[in-house]
Amino acid sequence: MLFRKWMNKRIENYQSELLQKYCDEVELMYTKVRGWRHDYHNHIQALQASMALGRYDEVNDYLRQLNDDLTQVDTTVKTGRVMVDAILNGKINIAAQNLVKVNVKAKLPEGSPVSDVDMCAMIGNLLDNAIEENKRLPEEERFIRIYMGQKNTQLYLAFTNAAGKKRNKGRSGFLSAKGAHHGLGLLRVESLVKKYGGFFSADSEDGGFTAEILIPLRLQNENP
């Protein structure tokens, strides 16, 4: 009983730190978006001036820099929920900055009982772990695959990422080379999934790690 209380307290403290981190990441992303839009007219004027002088190499270099900058704030994934879009795109941008290839197919179905806060916590924890795992691998081996959608009458989320050697699973979860906090993230995800009567599974093998979530959807004739 004491161990369970101690572990729950550690997870709560860890989650509070993560939520603040997620808020900071999202705010940074939108600050960059606002800044880029504010500078839009300045960029156009600079390009027009270079074109008028025939400095085409300069124009190409300027466009390349703009493209690199815009890539860092591009919000291309739309799940249907604004808060989830923000955290998901924020993590994808962080992955890209760390040279991790990301493949995403995400559309949240209607009838999901999961709150925005809990959904963001699950996504954030799993992608934080995936990014950290990839950062320890050679660039050519790095990848993350994300799927979010409906499977029969269930909300289905699957996250697969490149990894090193197979991890052994202990009583409190997978043993991690990164340290205790890595395992706390998975425990937090599992506790949130159970909160909604769902099923969480995590599988480690040489070269990859996969986490899957199934949560029952509300039927149209069900009360919230």
C-alpha positions as CSV (number, residue, x, y, z in Angstrom):
1,M,0.0,0.0,0.0
2,L,2.8,2.5,0.9
3,F,4.7,1.6,-2.2
4,R,1.6,2.1,-4.4
5,K,1.0,5.6,-2.8
6,W,4.7,6.5,-3.3
7,M,4.6,5.4,-6.9
8,N,1.3,7.3,-7.6
9,K,2.8,10.4,-6.1
10,R,5.9,10.1,-8.2
11,I,3.8,9.7,-11.3
12,E,1.6,12.7,-10.4
13,N,4.7,14.9,-9.9
14,Y,6.2,13.7,-13.1
15,Q,3.0,14.3,-15.0
16,S,2.7,17.9,-13.6
17,E,6.2,18.6,-14.9
18,L,5.3,17.1,-18.3
19,L,2.1,19.2,-18.7
20,Q,4.1,22.4,-18.1
21,K,6.7,21.2,-20.6
22,Y,3.9,20.5,-23.2
23,C,2.4,24.0,-22.6
24,D,5.8,25.6,-23.1
25,E,6.4,23.6,-26.3
26,V,3.0,24.5,-27.8
27,E,3.4,28.2,-26.8
28,L,6.8,28.2,-28.5
29,M,5.3,26.7,-31.7
30,Y,2.5,29.3,-31.9
31,T,4.9,32.1,-31.0
32,K,6.9,31.1,-34.1
33,V,3.8,31.0,-36.2
34,R,2.8,34.5,-35.1
35,G,6.3,35.8,-35.7
36,W,6.5,34.3,-39.2
37,R,3.1,35.8,-40.2
38,H,4.2,39.2,-38.8
39,D,7.3,39.2,-40.9
40,Y,5.5,38.0,-44.1
41,H,5.4,41.4,-45.8
42,N,9.1,42.0,-44.9
43,H,10.0,38.7,-46.6
44,I,8.0,39.6,-49.7
45,Q,9.7,43.1,-49.9
46,A,13.2,41.6,-49.5
47,L,12.5,39.0,-52.3
48,Q,11.1,41.6,-54.6
49,A,14.2,43.8,-54.1
50,S,16.6,40.9,-54.9
51,M,14.6,40.0,-58.0
52,A,14.6,43.5,-59.3
53,L,18.4,43.5,-59.0
54,G,18.7,40.1,-60.7
55,R,20.2,38.5,-57.6
56,Y,18.6,35.1,-58.3
57,D,21.1,33.1,-56.2
58,E,20.3,35.3,-53.3
59,V,16.6,34.8,-53.8
60,N,17.0,31.0,-53.9
61,D,19.1,31.1,-50.7
62,Y,16.4,33.3,-49.0
63,L,13.6,31.0,-50.0
64,R,15.5,28.0,-48.7
65,Q,15.9,29.6,-45.3
66,L,12.3,30.5,-45.2
67,N,11.3,27.0,-46.1
68,D,13.5,25.6,-43.3
69,D,12.0,28.1,-40.8
70,L,8.4,27.4,-41.9
71,T,9.0,23.6,-41.6
72,Q,9.6,24.0,-37.9
73,V,6.1,25.5,-37.3
74,D,4.1,23.8,-40.0
75,T,0.9,22.2,-38.5
76,T,-0.1,19.6,-41.1
77,V,-1.8,17.0,-38.9
78,K,-5.5,17.7,-38.1
79,T,-7.2,15.1,-35.9
80,G,-10.5,17.1,-35.4
81,R,-9.6,18.3,-31.9
82,V,-7.6,21.6,-31.6
83,M,-5.7,20.8,-28.4
84,V,-4.7,17.4,-29.6
85,D,-3.6,18.9,-32.9
86,A,-1.4,21.4,-31.0
87,I,0.4,18.8,-28.9
88,L,0.7,16.3,-31.8
89,N,2.1,18.8,-34.2
90,G,4.4,20.2,-31.6
91,K,5.9,16.8,-31.0
92,I,6.2,16.0,-34.7
93,N,8.2,19.3,-35.1
94,I,10.5,18.3,-32.3
95,A,11.0,14.9,-33.9
96,A,11.8,16.6,-37.2
97,Q,14.4,18.8,-35.5
98,N,16.0,15.7,-34.2
99,L,16.1,14.2,-37.7
100,V,13.4,11.6,-36.9
101,K,11.2,10.6,-39.9
102,V,7.5,10.6,-38.8
103,N,4.6,9.0,-40.6
104,V,1.2,10.0,-39.3
105,K,-2.4,9.0,-40.0
106,A,-4.7,10.6,-37.4
107,K,-8.4,11.3,-37.3
108,L,-10.2,11.1,-34.0
109,P,-13.6,9.5,-34.2
110,E,-16.8,11.0,-32.7
111,G,-17.9,9.5,-29.4
112,S,-14.4,9.5,-27.8
113,P,-14.8,9.8,-24.0
114,V,-11.2,10.9,-23.4
115,S,-10.8,14.5,-22.3
116,D,-8.4,16.8,-24.2
117,V,-6.0,16.9,-21.2
118,D,-5.9,13.1,-20.8
119,M,-5.5,12.6,-24.6
120,C,-2.6,15.1,-24.7
121,A,-1.0,13.4,-21.7
122,M,-1.1,10.0,-23.4
123,I,0.2,11.3,-26.8
124,G,2.9,13.5,-25.1
125,N,4.2,10.7,-22.9
126,L,4.4,8.2,-25.8
127,L,6.0,10.6,-28.2
128,D,8.5,11.9,-25.7
129,N,9.6,8.3,-25.1
130,A,9.7,7.6,-28.9
131,I,11.8,10.7,-29.6
132,E,14.3,10.0,-26.9
133,E,14.7,6.4,-28.1
134,N,15.4,7.6,-31.6
135,K,17.9,10.2,-30.6
136,R,20.2,7.4,-29.4
137,L,20.2,5.7,-32.9
138,P,22.0,6.6,-36.1
139,E,20.0,9.1,-38.2
140,E,19.3,6.6,-41.0
141,E,17.5,4.2,-38.5
142,R,15.2,6.8,-36.9
143,F,11.5,6.6,-37.4
144,I,8.1,7.1,-35.7
145,R,4.8,5.8,-37.0
146,I,1.5,7.2,-35.5
147,Y,-2.0,5.9,-36.2
148,M,-5.1,7.4,-34.5
149,G,-8.6,6.3,-35.6
150,Q,-11.5,4.0,-35.0
151,K,-11.4,0.2,-34.8
152,N,-14.8,-1.3,-34.7
153,T,-16.4,0.4,-31.6
154,Q,-13.1,1.4,-30.1
155,L,-10.8,4.4,-30.2
156,Y,-7.5,3.0,-31.5
157,L,-4.1,4.6,-31.1
158,A,-0.8,3.0,-32.1
159,F,2.7,4.4,-31.8
160,T,5.7,2.5,-33.2
161,N,9.3,3.8,-33.1
162,A,12.8,2.7,-33.8
163,A,14.6,1.4,-30.8
164,G,17.8,-0.4,-29.8
165,K,17.9,-3.8,-28.2
166,K,14.8,-5.5,-26.8
167,R,13.8,-4.3,-23.4
168,N,12.9,-6.6,-20.5
169,K,9.7,-6.0,-18.7
170,G,9.7,-5.9,-14.9
171,R,6.9,-5.8,-12.4
172,S,6.6,-2.0,-12.8
173,G,7.0,-1.9,-16.6
174,F,9.8,-1.9,-19.1
175,L,13.3,-1.4,-17.8
176,S,14.8,1.6,-19.5
177,A,18.3,2.7,-20.3
178,K,17.1,6.3,-20.0
179,G,16.2,6.0,-16.4
180,A,13.1,5.8,-14.1
181,H,11.2,8.7,-15.6
182,H,11.0,6.9,-19.0
183,G,9.1,4.0,-17.3
184,L,6.9,6.5,-15.4
185,G,5.6,7.8,-18.7
186,L,4.3,4.4,-19.7
187,L,2.8,3.8,-16.3
188,R,0.9,7.1,-16.6
189,V,-0.4,6.2,-20.0
190,E,-1.6,2.8,-18.7
191,S,-3.4,4.4,-15.7
192,L,-5.2,6.9,-18.0
193,V,-6.3,4.2,-20.4
194,K,-7.7,2.1,-17.4
195,K,-9.6,5.3,-16.3
196,Y,-11.7,5.0,-19.4
197,G,-12.1,1.2,-19.3
198,G,-9.6,0.7,-22.1
199,F,-6.8,-1.7,-22.9
200,F,-3.1,-0.7,-23.1
201,S,-0.3,-2.9,-24.5
202,A,3.4,-2.2,-25.1
203,D,5.8,-4.5,-26.9
204,S,9.6,-4.3,-27.2
205,E,11.7,-6.1,-29.7
206,D,15.1,-5.6,-31.3
207,G,14.9,-2.5,-33.4
208,G,11.4,-1.4,-32.4
209,F,8.9,-0.5,-29.7
210,T,5.1,-0.4,-30.1
211,A,2.4,0.9,-27.8
212,E,-1.3,0.4,-28.6
213,I,-4.4,1.8,-26.9
214,L,-8.0,0.7,-27.2
215,I,-10.8,2.7,-25.5
216,P,-14.5,2.0,-26.0
217,L,-16.4,4.8,-27.8
218,R,-19.7,6.2,-26.7
219,L,-22.6,5.1,-28.8
220,Q,-25.0,7.8,-30.0
221,N,-27.8,6.6,-27.7
222,E,-25.5,6.6,-24.7
223,N,-25.6,9.4,-22.1
224,P,-22.2,11.3,-21.6
